[in-house]
Amino acid sequence: MSIIIQGVLTVTPEITIYTLSTCIHCKRLKKFLNTNGFDFNYVDVDTLTGSEREEVMQEVMMLNPGISFPTAVINGKVIVGFNETEVRRALGL
């Protein structure tokens, strides 16, 4: 989904979320993004193993030293947890 602001088409938001497959807040964030028509990349960290998991956990730690989920990166802005108001603001909704 691209966002239109005052009649000008802007770029599609770049969205990456780090989640846990069993996390209710992570599921709510994915549902919110899907419902609003946004494309996004996600990683269910708990389904990874070995060096792949270690590498992704290092990424999460750099973004969110508390290492909590979901951790979202929307156009470079890090949002920890599912805070709909912050997510809407980051998406320009």
C-alpha positions as CSV (number, residue, x, y, z in Angstrom):
1,M,0.0,0.0,0.0
2,S,1.3,3.5,-0.9
3,I,0.2,6.5,1.1
4,I,-1.2,9.6,-0.5
5,I,-0.7,12.9,1.4
6,Q,-2.3,16.0,0.0
7,G,-2.7,14.5,-3.4
8,V,0.9,13.4,-3.7
9,L,1.8,9.7,-3.9
10,T,4.5,8.9,-1.5
11,V,6.7,5.8,-1.3
12,T,5.4,2.5,0.1
13,P,6.4,2.3,3.7
14,E,9.3,-0.1,4.5
15,I,8.1,-2.4,7.3
16,T,10.0,-5.2,9.0
17,I,8.7,-6.8,12.2
18,Y,10.4,-9.2,14.5
19,T,7.9,-11.5,16.2
20,L,7.3,-14.7,18.1
21,S,4.9,-17.2,16.6
22,T,3.0,-17.6,19.8
23,C,2.9,-13.9,20.8
24,I,-0.6,-12.4,20.8
25,H,0.6,-8.8,20.4
26,C,2.7,-9.9,17.5
27,K,-0.4,-11.5,15.9
28,R,-2.3,-8.3,16.5
29,L,0.3,-6.2,14.7
30,K,0.4,-8.6,11.7
31,K,-3.4,-8.5,11.6
32,F,-3.4,-4.7,11.8
33,L,-0.9,-4.4,8.9
34,N,-2.8,-6.9,6.8
35,T,-6.2,-5.4,7.5
36,N,-4.9,-2.0,6.4
37,G,-3.3,-3.4,3.2
38,F,0.4,-2.9,4.1
39,D,3.1,-5.2,2.7
40,F,5.7,-6.1,5.3
41,N,8.5,-8.5,6.1
42,Y,8.5,-10.4,9.3
43,V,10.6,-12.9,11.1
44,D,9.2,-15.3,13.7
45,V,12.3,-15.4,15.7
46,D,11.3,-18.5,17.8
47,T,11.1,-20.6,14.7
48,L,14.8,-20.0,13.8
49,T,17.7,-22.1,14.9
50,G,21.4,-22.0,15.2
51,S,23.4,-19.2,13.7
52,E,20.4,-17.8,11.9
53,R,18.6,-17.2,15.2
54,E,21.7,-15.7,16.8
55,E,22.1,-13.3,13.9
56,V,18.5,-12.2,14.1
57,M,18.6,-11.8,17.9
58,Q,21.7,-9.5,17.5
59,E,19.6,-7.4,15.1
60,V,16.7,-7.2,17.5
61,M,19.1,-6.4,20.4
62,M,20.6,-3.4,18.4
63,L,17.0,-2.1,17.7
64,N,15.5,-3.0,21.1
65,P,18.0,-3.7,23.9
66,G,15.1,-5.1,26.0
67,I,14.6,-7.8,23.4
68,S,10.9,-7.8,23.6
69,F,8.3,-8.6,20.9
70,P,7.0,-7.5,18.6
71,T,9.8,-5.1,17.5
72,A,8.8,-3.2,14.4
73,V,10.8,-1.0,12.1
74,I,8.7,1.3,10.0
75,N,10.6,3.6,7.7
76,G,13.5,3.5,10.1
77,K,11.4,4.2,13.2
78,V,11.6,1.4,15.9
79,I,8.4,0.6,17.7
80,V,8.4,-1.9,20.6
81,G,5.2,-3.7,21.3
82,F,2.0,-3.2,19.5
83,N,1.0,0.4,20.1
84,E,-1.6,1.1,17.5
85,T,-1.3,4.9,17.9
86,E,2.5,4.8,17.3
87,V,2.1,2.4,14.4
88,R,-0.6,4.6,12.8
89,R,1.6,7.7,13.2
90,A,4.7,5.9,11.7
91,L,2.5,4.8,8.7
92,G,1.0,8.3,8.2
93,L,-2.6,7.1,9.0
